[in-house]
Amino acid sequence: MNNLKLILISRLRFAMVAWSELLAKYLKRSFYLYLAGVFSVFAVLDTTVLHITSEMRTAAFDAMVRYRVFPPKPDPDIIIVDINEASLAAMSKDYGRWPWPRQVLGEFVENIEKQHPKAVVFDVLFSDADIYNPDSDAYFDAAIAGTNNTFFPMLRLDPSADALSELKTSQIPGASAVPDEQAKADATVALVLPHFESALTAGRLGTHNVYPDVDGVVRNYPVHIASDGWRLPSLPSRMGSEFGWKEPSTESILLNWRGKPFSYQYVSFSDVFADMSSKNKQRAQDEFKDKIIIIGSTAPGLFDIRTTPMARMYPGVEILATAIDNHKHADSLRFPEGRIWYLLITLALIWATAWAFYREEGRGNIDKLFGLSQIILIGFSFASINFSNTYINLAGPVMLGIAYFSLARLYATATGKALEKNMVREATAREGDVQATLMLIRFDTNLNVVPDAILEKIRLGVSRIGSPNKSVEVVSGDQKGLWGLFEKTIAISWVEEANSDATRQQIEADAALVLAELPSVLKRFLLNVDNATRHVVQQGMIEGGGKAEADWRLLFAEALIKWHEQERKQHEAM
């Protein structure tokens, strides 16, 4: 069983080597350009038709907004009076289970109005009469009739029920015709209005519908809801028109969240109500002066909990508070589409990476430059949402760039040996004798410290000098003992047809050009360039085919012996 496993693994390895060599043979480095072309087509299609990366942008947006370093502070003048579990339990002794008799809320309004709040906003839908407490309803109606700062929600039902409704859109307080559209005068709308006449007469009404995105997450809040050429204002929009806040230019706003749940100031309804009824007041009697009071519930049993980018369970009343805050300060997030710009950034990133792979910039260089580009793009997006209200979402370019880089790196790893210029392999593939030239350039480590990363950069610089028909390799790494003698050395090799004076002269000229331009390459990376290197050039005949490797070893040994003789003569001359 173990032998069978080893056989399978061995065959798999040979198959992978053969596959990589086949790819390298037919595609060579042009694979990176072909792959960039495929990604470019996908990027264009995604921008115009597919919109697949939009989901990536959404996930990135949620993460960015959730982990902002400098989130905007919640408006201290917005206070949520919370009908929480504690309030439900405390009030149940005298008023039973929710919903309480509306006289309770009427008394609350009367008492809180004494402190002159800026607005009292109900996030409670009063859709029906309390048939068991008509006097209580009358009390509440009278209480709100004496105010000019109470706001009430209305609920937009499914548009499919519009035809069954008898409520005309034109009759709804605050409804207005959509600009540049012909509003239908007899259009009906499925809408739940407050039951109380005083609320309808005052007309301070707005929808409090919240529509999650397709993934169930609430990110936007309507400014208006359109219906048959009419616009129904949302509750925050209605407040904005009442107080002269700047009207958003869009039909919905991208909420600029103030933080995690319970970031706003909360007070318990039962605590405030009990203090109002007490002779010995414990709370400040100007606690709600000039404040926007939102009456809503965070009790899980009342089911006003939504999923937002900030938390899976986010109080609906705080979503309303955030929308009011955004309207008041005109600081909702702007999320420009910028599809053409995103496409151009994506194409630039893909083709820059492709060109680096194609030019063989060195694995370390490509990895560092690509990683740096990703950090810059992500950092730019993160900075935009921390220091402004405009979110520049570059998640799409980043994700497509990573996908391209991953495939390109996989190809580079699989075909690395097959694609590298290797004169030993070239001699092995030929029949008959070839003329070989080997140049060894060794760095004096007493003059310069030459890390492997710098040595690789020098290798790339040398490879671009003169003819491309040579191999430039680094003899370095983690050698120890005897093999450590060959560290910090660059080996350059050429092969040509045997007995060809023209090609021999061409290679000799190429070698001379390398030595002439080497100092200019070294100046970019080393402090001491004079006498920084020593070199030796050795030529010899290599038998093609299977014996080529042995002949190359012999040529390398002859080069080392020649090098040793040169150094001995120089030492004796000194």
Sequence and secondary structure as in RCSB ss.txt:
>XXXX:A:sequence
MNNLKLILISRLRFAMVAWSELLAKYLKRSFYLYLAGVFSVFAVLDTTVLHITSEMRTAAFDAMVRYRVFPPKPD
PDIIIVDINEASLAAMSKDYGRWPWPRQVLGEFVENIEKQHPKAVVFDVLFSDADIYNPDSDAYFDAAIAGTNNT
FFPMLRLDPSADALSELKTSQIPGASAVPDEQAKADATVALVLPHFESALTAGRLGTHNVYPDVDGVVRNYPVHI
ASDGWRLPSLPSRMGSEFGWKEPSTESILLNWRGKPFSYQYVSFSDVFADMSSKNKQRAQDEFKDKIIIIGSTAP
GLFDIRTTPMARMYPGVEILATAIDNHKHADSLRFPEGRIWYLLITLALIWATAWAFYREEGRGNIDKLFGLSQI
ILIGFSFASINFSNTYINLAGPVMLGIAYFSLARLYATATGKALEKNMVREATAREGDVQATLMLIRFDTNLNVV
PDAILEKIRLGVSRIGSPNKSVEVVSGDQKGLWGLFEKTIAISWVEEANSDATRQQIEADAALVLAELPSVLKRF
LLNVDNATRHVVQQGMIEGGGKAEADWRLLFAEALIKWHEQERKQHEAM
>XXXX:A:secstr
 HHHHHHHHHHHHHHHHHHHHHHHHHHTTHHHHHHHHHHHHHHHHIIIII THHHHHHHHHHHHHHT SS     
TTEEEEE  HHHHHHHHHHH SSS  HHHHHHHHHHHHTT  SEEEE S   S  TT HHHHHHHHHHHHT SSE
EEEEEE  GGGGGG   BGGGSTT EE TTS   TT B  EE  S HHHHHH  EEE      TTS   EEESEE
EETTEEEEBHHHHHHHHHT    SSSEEE    SSTT SEEEEHHHHHHHHH SS  S TTTTTT EEEEE   G
GGT EEEETTEEEEEHHHHHHHHHHHHHHT  BB    HHHHHHHHHHHHHHHHHHHHTT  HHHHHHHHHHHHH
HHHHHHHHHHHHSSB    HHHHHHHHHHHHHHHHHHHHHHHHHS  HHHHHHHS SEEEEEEEEEEE TTT   
 HHHHHHHHHHHHTSS SSSEEEEE SS  GGGGGG SEEEEEEEEETT HHHHHHHHHHHHHHHHHHHHHHHTT
 S  TT EEEEEEEEEEE GGGHHHHHHHHHHHHHHHHHHHHHHHHHH 
